[in-house]
């Protein structure tokens, strides 16, 4: 894991998101480097927060195994949502004549979802602070700067691209959350309750 890459990415998200695309363009960052050095640590922080929040504040009558399942479900939810959204985003860019490059799509989606993931660290730990997730909408601005720098679409294609990607990301998140919740609840109540 590249700690410097992770910390610089977080700093750029919070201070100057336009700088996110400069190293991503000039350095040849691979999907595995971005995943291992930035995405996985961020998702792991969210998952640990979900585990701790479930253990400390949510389930007073359920065993620790339920909290472990909550953390695992959170990891799977974030991971599948980001990869699915990156795939759909790369499919959306093709009919808009912006090319079809999964690496570029993955970079844009990962950095765009990062503010939401940072908010999830707080809201998964303290469920009463769920309103903090509104700050995650800052990711729309990061997405906008990313498509301008990485894809350079004409002005009339930017809004449809933003809307289609946002709808697909939210749809994937909701569907994956429902499916993983059903799976983890059935596993827990079948074997551990």
N, C-alpha and C positions, 0 to 999 in steps of 0.2 A: 504494500500500500504506500502511495506517495502522499505523505502527510502535508507537504508543502502545497501540492496541487489541491488537496481538499480544503485547506485553510484559505488559500488564495481564491478558490471558487466561492466559498461562503462570504469572504470579504467583498468580492466583486458583486455578488448578488445583493448584498446589503448596501454597498456604497455606490458602485458605478457599473451597472449591468452591461453597458456598451463595451467594457473591457473584457467581458466574458468571451466575446466573439473574436477578439484579436488573437489571443493565444490559440484558440480553437481553430482559427484559420491558418496562422503561420506555423504552428507546431503541428505535426501530423499525429494527433491524438487518436488512438484506436478506440473501438467500442469496448474492448476488454479493459483498457487503461481507465477510461471514463467510468465504466461499471465498477471495477475493483477499487479505484482510488477515490471515487466521489459518491456514486450511487449507493453501493453496498453500505459504506459507513453511515450514510444519512438514513437509509432504511433501517439499519440495525438500531440506531438511536431511537427512531420512532417505535420500533418493535419492543425495545426494552422499556420505553416509556409506557406503551400499552400494557405490557406485562405488569409493571410496577403500579400503574393506575388501577388495573383490575385487581391486583392483589391487595393493595392498601385501602382503596376507597369503594370499589364497586361490589365485589362478591364477598359478603360477610358470612354467607352460609355454604358456599361452594369450596371445594378443595383447591389446593395450589395448582393442581393439574389444569383446572379451568383457566387460570391465569396464564399458564404456559401455552395452552391452546390459543388464547387471545393474542399473545405475542407472535406465535407462528402464523396465525390467520392474518395479522396485520402485515407481517413481512410478505406473505404471499399476495395479499391484496395490492400492496404498493408495487411490488415487482411485476406482477401480471398486468396491472393497469398501465404502468410506464412502458413496458415492452409492447403491449397491445396498441397503445396510443401511438407509439413511434411507428409501428407497422402500418397502421391506418393512415397516419400522417404522410408516410412515404407513398402510399397508394393515392391519397388525395392530391398530392403535388403532381403526379403524372398526368392526369387529364387537364390540369391547369397549365400544362407546358412548362413546368418548373423543374423537370427531371424527376428521376426516381432513385434517390440515394438514401439507403437506410442509415448510414453513418451520420449524415447531416441531420436527418429526421430525429435520430436518437439524441444527438447533441442538443438540438433545440428543445425537445420534449423534456429531457433530464433537467436542463437548467431552468426551464419554465415552470416545472413542477416543484422545484426546490423551495421556493417560499412557502408553498403549501405544506411541504414536508417539515420545514422548520416550525411552522405553526402547529403541526400535528404532534410534535414533541411535547409541547405545552398542553394542548387540549386532550391528548390521550392520557397524560399523567393526571391532570385535574379536569375531570369531565365538566365541571361547572364553568370552565373557561372556554367553552365551545365556540363562543363568539370570536375568539382570536383567529379562527380560520378565515375570517373575512380578509385579513391581511394577506392571505394567500392569493388574493386576486391580483396582487402585484405581479404575479407570474404572467398575467396577460401582457403587461408592459414588456417584460423580459422576452416573451414570445414575439411580440411585435418587433423589438430591436433585433432579435435573432433572425427572423425571416427577412428583414431588410438587409442585414449583413450577409447572411449565408445564401439566400435564394434570390434576392433582389427582384421581387415580383412587381409587375405594374401596379399602380395605385388601385385600380378597380378590382384586382384579385386579392388584395390584402384582407378586406373585411370578410368575404366568403371563406377564405382560408382560416381566419381566426374563428369564425362561427362554427365551421365544420369540424375543426379540430377540438374546440371546446365541447361541442355536443358529443363527439365521439369519446372524448376523455371522460366526461361525466357519465355517459352511458356505460362505458366499460367499468368504471369505478362502482356504479350502483349494482350492475349485474354480477360482477365478481364478488362484491361484498355479500350480496344475498346468497350466492352459491357457496362461498366459503363459510358463511355463518351457519347455513344449514348443515354442511359437512362436519364442521367442528362440533356443533351442538349434538348432532347424532352420534359422533364418535365418543364424545364425553359422556353423554347420558347412557350409551350402550355399554361402555366398558368401565367407567370410573365413578358413576353416580350411585 
